[in-house]
């Protein structure tokens, strides 16, 4: 990816996150967002990003420094304990699975890739929300098996159930194929092929494909909004973001659709932003970009990453 597209895509995600923060957990139809607002659910000023972006910045800095997975977990600990990688030195929302994984690493001293919850109750969206930058760093010559190993390991830090890992595989492969120039429809089909290929080696991933099947249905785009669930369950979050992206040619419209779905608005909007960025559909209003709290700090983390991995 070229530098402009990379930076715009990273902004597309953080802005989606910030737009969703004030209305997170609100019920669909009981509010309407049309621009950047503040306070609401978490009492934070307009333009404040959440754990979605903070943990993404941890990953970005880790990738810039070529650090290992232990170093990334150390960064997650510093985020939760010291409010590093936050816009205003405050941690106001950390998902349960991420919190437990960080405790497993810092207190229980588990190996990094064994810290994530491997139960069926550990299938939230706390891994996919932070992984998009990984795709920007992957060599175009990597095989699906090589890509999947990275998807699995980075996901397993916080989420180890095969369903969560399959969700990461689908999401990141969609981004991978968009990065290669595919249309979104073709990228979704190619991600399904990737799940099938990995399923040839491991029945547990093959079995989990059924949870995501409707994303691969040719009529998925045509479902009414009433059929789109917007919870923090990885299946719902990924489905909502893909559905929005399929129905949107404009970043602005896509993100406003995401934050007005209700439920886990910040994560759905952040993931939608990443997809739209990789899709080359970015028309971010300048007032949204300028509203990001501590934008200088965000750029301080992001700029070395863009410089290192741009085409």
N, C-alpha and C positions, 0 to 999 in steps of 0.2 A: 504494500500500500504506500502511496506517496504521503508526504508529511502532512499536507493539508487535509487529506481524507482521514488520516489517522487522528489528527487532533480534533477535527470536527466530530468524528465518531465518539471519541472520548467525552467531548462536551455534550453530545447528544444523550449519552447515558446519564451523566451527572445532572443535567437539567431535568431529565425525566424523573430522576430520583427526587430532586428538590421540589418539583411541581407536585409530586405525589405525597410528600411528607405531611403536609397539613391536613390531608383528607384520608390518611391511612385508617383502615378499619371502619370507615363510614359506609353507610348502606347506599347502594346504587339508587339513583332517582331522588335522593333526599338533599342533593346539593348540585351545584354546577360550577366547574372551574373553567375559566376562559383565559387566565393568565397567571403569572406568578403571584402567589399569596403567601401569607405567613401564619404562624401560631396554629390554631386548630388543634389537632390530635396531640401533638407533642409540645405545643407552646413555643415553637422555635421561630425565629425571624424568617421572613421571606428569603428564599435562595439557600436555605440550609440543607446540606446533604446528610444522608443517614449512614448506617452501617454498610449498606450496599456499596457506596462509593469509598468509604474508609477502608474496607477490606480489599476493594479493587486497587486502591492506591498502595496498599501493602504489597499486593502482587506485582504491580508495576515497578515499584522500587526494587523488589526482589529480582525481577527479570533484568532490570538495568544492571544490577550488581552481579548477575550470574550466580546468585546465592541458591542454596539447596532448600529442600522442603522443611528441614529443621529451622532454618533461618526465617522462612516464611511463617512458621508457627510462632517463633519468637516475636515476630512483628505483630501477629494477632494478639499475643499476650500483652504487648506494649499498648496496643490499641485499647484493649478492654481495661487494663489496669491503670494506664497513664493518659488515656485519651489522645494518644498520638494518632495522626492521620485524620483528625476531626477538624471541622471548620472553625470551631470556637472552644476547643479544649473541654468538650463535654460529650460523654457517651450517653445517649438518651434511648437507644433501642438496639439490643443485640438479640438475635433469634435464639431460641432454646437450644437447638442442635449445635449452633456455633459456640454458644457459651459452654455447653457440656464438653465439646471437643477441646476447647481452650483449657478447661480445667483438667481434662484427661492428659493433656500435654504438660501443663505447668505444675500440676499437683500430683497427678497419678503417674507421671513420667512414662507414659506410653509412647511407643515409636510414632512418628508423625502420621504415617499412613494408616495407623490403627486407632487414631483418635476419634474418627467420625462414628456416628451412630449407625449401626448396621441392622437396626430393627425396622419393621414396617412403619413404625411411627416416626422414623427419622427421614422422611421423604419430603422435607420442605424445600424451598427454593434458595436456601442460603449458600449453595455452591454455585449454581448457574448465575446468580446475581453478580459474581465477582470475576468470572472466568473469560469474558470476551477478549481482553488484551492478550491472553495466551495465544489466540489464533493469529494475532498480528506478528508473533515472533517465530512461528513455525515455518521451517523451510518447505518450499513448494514441492520438493522431491520426496518428502516423507510418505511412507505407505500408510494405509488406514490402520494397520496394526501398530505402527510406531506412533501415530497420532493418538490412537485410543489409549495407549499406555500412559501418555501424559494426561489425557482427559481423566482417566481413572485415578491416577495418583493425586492430581490436584483436587479432584472432587472428594476423595477419600479422607482428606484432612479433616473434613467436617461432616461428610455424608457418605456412608459406606454401603448402604443398601443398594442392590443391583438396579432398583428402579431409579434412584437418584442418579446413579452413574449412567444409566441409559438415557435419562433426561439430558445430562451433560453431553453425551455423545451426539444426540440428535441436534441440540442447540448449537454446539460448536461445529458440527459438520455442516449445518446450514450456513453458518458464518464462513467456514472454510471455502465452500463452493461459491458463495457470493464473492468472496475475495478473489476467486479464480475467474470471475466474470460471468457466472451463471445467473439466470433469472431466478427470482425467489421460488417460483413453481419448480424449476429444475433442481434448485438447491435442496428443496424439501424432498424431492424424489431421490436425489443422490444420498441424502442423509438416511433415508429408509434403506437403500442398498447397503450403506455402511453398517447399519444395525444388523441386517441380515448376514453380512460377512462376519461380523464379530460373533453373531449367534451361531455360526458354524463351528466356532471353537468353544463356545461356552453356552450351555443350555440355559443358565440362569439369566443371561442377557436376552436370549431368544424369547424366553417366556415373558420377560418384562415388556417386550414390544407391544403386546396387546393393550397395555395401559395407555399407550400413546397413539393407538391406531387411527383415531379420527383425524389427527393432524395430517395423515397421509391420504385421507379420503379426498377424491377429486371434488366433492361437493362441500368440503369443509368451509371454504370461503363464503359459501352462500347461506350458512347458518345464520339465523337471526341473533341479535345481541342477547336476547333472553336465554339462548342456549349456551352462552359463553360464561363459564365460571371464573371467578377472579379471586380465589383464595390463595394462601401461601403454599398450598400443596404443589409440588413441582409439576405435576401433570396439568393442573389448572393454570398455573402461571405461564408455562411454556405455550399451552394451547391458546391462551388469551393473546399473548404477544404475537404469535404466528398469525392468528386470525386477523388481528389489527393490521399487521404489516401487509397481509394479502389484500386487504381492503383499502389501503392507503398509498397514495403516491406522494403525499405531503407529510413531512416530519411533523409540522405543527398540528395537523389534523390527527395524525396517529397518536401523538403524545396526549393531546386533549381527550381523545377517545379512551386512552389507557387510564388516565387519572380520574375519569368520570365513570369508570366501571364499578368503583367501590371495592372494598376488600383490601388486598395487599397492593395498593396503588403505586407506592414508590418503586417496588421491585418490578411490577409489570411494566411500568413506564420506563424504567431504566433498561430493561431487557429489550423492550420495543425500540427504544432509542438506538441501542447497539445494532439491532437488525436493520433499522432504517439507514443507519450510517454505512454499514457494509453494503446495503442495497443501493447506495448513492442517492438516497432521497432525503437530503438535508437542506432545510430552509429555516434554520433556527432564527427566531426573532432576536435582534441584537439586544433588546431590553431584557430578555431571559438570560442571555450570556452575561450581561453586565450585572445582573442581580445576584449571581452566585456569591455566597458569603466566603470571604477569604480566597477570592479567585487567584490572588498572587501565589498563595501557598499551593493551590491546585496546580497551577502552571509550573511551579518549581519542581513538582514531582513528575508531571506529565512531559515537560519539554525534553529532558534527557532521554526518556523512553522513546519519544518520537524521533529524536536525533539518532539514536542507536539502531532502530529497527525500520526506519523508512526505506523505501526503495531507492 
